[in-house]
Structures are given as structure tokens and as C-alpha cells.
Amino acid sequence: MADSRTELNQLGEFGLIERIRAKNKTRRAETLKSIGDDAAVLHPQGREVVTSTDMLVEGIHFDLSYTPLQHLGYKAVAVNVSDIAAMNAFPVQITVSIAVSNRFSLEAIDMLYDGIYAACDAYNIDLVGGDTTASTSGLIISVTVIGLTEKDKISFRSGAKPGDAICVTGDLGAAFLGLQVLLREKVTYKANPDHQPDLTEYEYLIEKQLKPEGRTDFIHELAEFGVVPSAMIDISDGLASELLHICKESGVGAAIYEKQIPIHDTTMLVSEEFNISATTCALNGGEDYELLFTLPVEEFEKIKHLPHITPIGIIREKSEGVVMVTSTNEAITLRAQGWNHFNG
Amino acid sequence: MADSRTELNQLGEFGLIERIRAKNKTRRAETLKSIGDDAAVLHPQGREVVTSTDMLVEGIHFDLSYTPLQHLGYKAVAVNVSDIAAMNAFPVQITVSIAVSNRFSLEAIDMLYDGIYAACDAYNIDLVGGDTTASTSGLIISVTVIGLTEKDKISFRSGAKPGDAICVTGDLGAAFLGLQVLLREKVTYKANPDHQPDLTEYEYLIEKQLKPEGRTDFIHELAEFGVVPSAMIDISDGLASELLHICKESGVGAAIYEKQIPIHDTTMLVSEEFNISATTCALNGGEDYELLFTLPVEEFEKIKHLPHITPIGIIREKSEGVVMVTSTNEAITLRAQGWNHFNG
């Protein structure tokens, strides 16, 4: 059976909004008004409101030749949820705006929103608004997320103190290698479209790239054990860049230990295959969406039993710089690589 | 002196964010944290939080051949402020995300943000976050606005009751005609680049198109006189479409009177020049960003002295339909035209 294709101009903007609204559900008691008015309304119940926003552009942030639209929708929400988690807050609502060229059918937009709805289910958040428009080329997705927390629970980037332990959730470097695998497969496919790739051994890496998760699970654990990180940030641009952000905003230095950086076995194996050091993937790869945080050692004691937390170093005086002590016991100064999308 | 041009990749994303952050200021006591962390923080002080978002795409919503970048930045904020005003709420914070192709210099982005900062000044709101990224073609701007109000002050689209007066702020149809003037000038300029247009007589219309204002001034007046509209919406797609939204959400009908629709003298004159009825411009033109609202007649009495308020009709039972009584006393059923960006 051939896939059916419905053009977006058969529905028009109001039709598309009605379709999105009809499939959407409200989960949160805080949501007083969702899609359907000039604005959404949130009842914050005395809590502080945290907001973050991210824009994903086709050809810059994602490549639809290897990114399923459902995964893209899910990821667009997850990366925003991750920013709210990095404030030690809980996400409550999102707005989603999309610009789409007429290359996209209604069925394609449905798939994108299926991923968005799945993420709303997974994170227990409400889609409360947005905008739908045409674009002259490609797909652009802009998500804004609203979260809630209490004033004395917020973890800014600026609160790290000398002597604090530096920790990360999960493992690092996998998402970057997942992207390398997908890019290699794309080249192989172009050369030979009949090629049937077996990606089983890369599954962990590809999933970390295509379907990352915001670590709200860890925010629940912090609340459970009564711990508030002195500083926290999510790892979107790589460990080095994020640690430098914390050190700059907190006015401190830091030492992390290469052998302490959590690397998944698959990441280690595949980094050798690609001839890149796994440490480089962790430091500069980005898109892991794990959390990097600092806290006094006595606070660390309360959560050190959690299996997915790894201490990787210590905050020091600013004058001591920001260094990584390598496996061969050399101290190298960390530099941010980040991404410069404006190149080329 | 030649204009200097700085490429965005000379700064990189972090450099651009630092530049935006350095010029930005915080005005509101509610803003606990602005640009510079994973998320912004708002202290709502017991009030309800309203959110709206709009995306503006080059080639769909604006044409830089006749839109100065400062005006575009201002308008991107104003149209979002307008949505918050339409809830009878006050805007407090915005986030702005932009995707730009390398056609744009740093100086161009500075001009865009100058307009954004000017709007923040005009509306007393804080720019608290956003995203900056590259695009493969053109400029895309996504603005999310956050406002505050009290629960019993919110005007939804759904509260209109039979017998309520229907009113609008300002005058209608001007922004649409302003666009027609600009489009005509563009064609003239292409045919003869030496042509020096004299647009003095069209100034009012062009300003309504290029630099519309969100009517927060009227929201302050409503608060002053203790009036809460039973329903309210901002006129972005034309009076007909917005009145139909209110009637649909409220489950009512309506009658408006053509001769009551406020039309500016310039709009009347230029509509004749373009051979379009001024009423059509008001009903289907869009982008006026005035407010359409309903309220019981005794409430209307409290604000009827305000010079920029015009009563244009009355809410009726649903079974009576949604009609406009023309100047020749015919009742015609209103239909939404709206925009269908997905065409062509």
C-alpha cells in the first residue's frame, strides 16, 4: 500500500492548529488554559517560574536523511527539558512553533507531533501553545519550556565554591560518536543505496544522538535526598565548555580527572574505530544532555550511592585555573570548543 | 564613509550571546535571573502566568527590501505583547530566538536587536533569554512572551454573552493598506531604481504596517476603571476572523454594523486609490493588532468616554449567526479569510 500524502494547504493554518489541538491533552493541574486562546495560562502556586528556549534548524541541527521525524519531535522537547533540569526545576509546559516548507506533508507533521506528544507523556508536561507557519526552505522548530521550582532550590551556574565536588550524571561522548556513525552510514548509503547496514553494535550511541533524555529523573532524586547542587548546567556543548561556564560564572577554578570521566564501553570501542580519543568525545563532543553539577562534599555523601552519578573532580581557587589531569598525570588547561554554526 | 561589515563567524555563538547580554538591561523586579544561565527565572508574586509565542519567517511574514531591521525587531516584540494584552494581562519578559544566514552581518543583527531593546523599553519588559543559530536561508525570529495577571482579571475568548457590546480599540484596515503601498513601491523601485518615492501621505498606513503597537495602554485603562472584558482577542488576521473566533469559543452569534467600524481618514482615501473597500481591509486585512472585546453594556458605560474605543455591535444568540449589517442595511454573514501561508 502506498503512503498517502496530504498537502498542508488542504488544511490551512487554522485546520492544522485544530488538528494539533484535537490530539493534545492536558495533564497538569497548573495549566489553567492550553491551546485555543491568545495565550496559555499557568497557575504557579507560589513557585518561581523558569523559562528556556531552543531553536532547531534543518541542515544545521538535524539532517532528515537519518533523523526520523518522531525522534526529532521528541528531541526538540527533551533538550529544552534538559535546560529546566539544569536549574534544579521541573518542566510543566511547552510551546512549540514550527515553520515548514511545502516539501512536508501533513503526515510528516503528524509524525513530528507524535514525537512531541510522546515527550509530553514521558516528562509529564503540557503542550500549551505555539505557532505554525510556512517556511521558504526546510523545517525550523522553536520550543520554549516553562518549569517551576522554589527559590531556595534553584541551582545557578554561579554558586560553585572551592572544595566542592564536581559530578556528572550518566556517561559522556556517546551522542557525538552516534552522530559520526550516522554520518558515515549516510556516505555509504549515497555510494550504494542497496547497502543494508547492521547498526546493532552502535545502537547505544545512535539512541543517545537521536533520542537524548533530559535528566528530570535526577532532579526528582535530588529532591528526595534533600540535596541542592551549588551549581549545575546541562552538557549540550561538551564537558569542557560547560565546566568553563560554571567556573566563569562562579569565579572559580577546577581540576577534573581524565580517568574519572564516565565513558560507556561502546563509546570506548567505537572511539577507537573512528580513531578519536574517547576523552575528546566527552570534552568537546556535545549533545549528551547529561548534567554537570557541583556540591559540598558532605552533600555529595547523601547521593553518592546513586549508580548514575560520577564524581570527576574538585572546584579550586580561580588562580589555579581550569585543568584536566590526564591518565598520564599531566595537568592540561581546558579550552571551550563549543560549536560555531556561523562557520561556512 | 563605507559601512563596515563584521561577519558573524568572527564572533561565534558565545560571542554573539555575550554582545546581546552586554547591551541588555533588567527593568523588572519580577526578573530574578536574565540571560546567562540554562534558564531565566521569574518571580510571579502570586499572580497567574500567561505565555504566547510567534514565529516570523523572512519571505513569509516580512520582506527586508522594505522592512528596516529595527522596525522588524520592534514588531516581533509588539505582536507578542499584543497577545498578552488580549488576555487582559501585562507583559513582563520575552525570549528571542533567531536563525540567520551568513548573508547577515553583525551590524545587521545589532540593528535587529536595537529594535528589540526599543520595544523592551516601550513596554517595560525584560529580554531574559533566547537562542542564536545559523540558518541555511534567510532570517527567522521566534519570540515567546510571558505576562502576569490575576485569575479573576483574565479575558478569555470564551466569555462573550448575548447582549454584550462588541468594541474595538483604535482603527482598522490601515496596516493592510500600508503593506499594499510598500508592495507597490517595491515594484516601482525594481522598474526604476532612481525613483525617489514621496510616501508622506501614506505615513500613517506604513507606520501601522511596519511598527504596530500592542495595546497595553488600554489594559492599564481597563485596570484603572475596574473593567474586565467578558471576551477579548487581538486583531492579527482581520476583524471577521477574530469575531468568529470569539463567537465560536463563546458559543454565541453577533451583529456588527459596517458604518460603526472605525476607519482612519487616510485608510478611506487610500482604499479608494487601490480600489478596495475600506470595510474589506478592516474585515480581512489583518495585522492591525488592535483589540476586539466584548462586555456587558453597564461595564461599557464605565469606559465609553475613552477616545480610542468604538462600539461596533452586539453579541446575540448563536442561532442568529454572525453577521455584518452593511451601510445599505443588508445583513451579510461573516466568513473568516485569515491567511493561508501554506498556499503556493
Interface residues (C-beta under 8 A of the other chain):
Chain A: E7 L8 N9 L11 G12 E13 F14 L16 L32 K33 G36 D37 D38 A39 A40 V41 L42 H43 P44 G46 E48 V49 V50 T51 S52 T53 D54 M55 V57 E58 G59 I60 H61 D83 I84 A86 M87 A89 Q93 T95 S97 I98 A99 N102 V128 G129 G130 D131 T133 A134 S135 T136 S137 G138 I140 S142 T144 V145 I146 G147 K151 I154 F156 R157 S158 M232 I233 D234 E249 A336 G338 W339 N340 H341 F342 N343 G344
Chain B: E7 L8 N9 L11 G12 E13 F14 L16 L32 K33 G36 D37 D38 A39 A40 V41 L42 H43 P44 G46 E48 V49 V50 T51 S52 T53 D54 M55 V57 E58 G59 I60 H61 D83 I84 A86 M87 A89 Q93 T95 S97 I98 A99 N102 V128 G129 G130 D131 T133 A134 S135 T136 S137 G138 I140 S142 T144 V145 I146 G147 K151 I154 F156 R157 S158 M232 I233 D234 E249 A336 G338 W339 N340 H341 F342 N343 G344
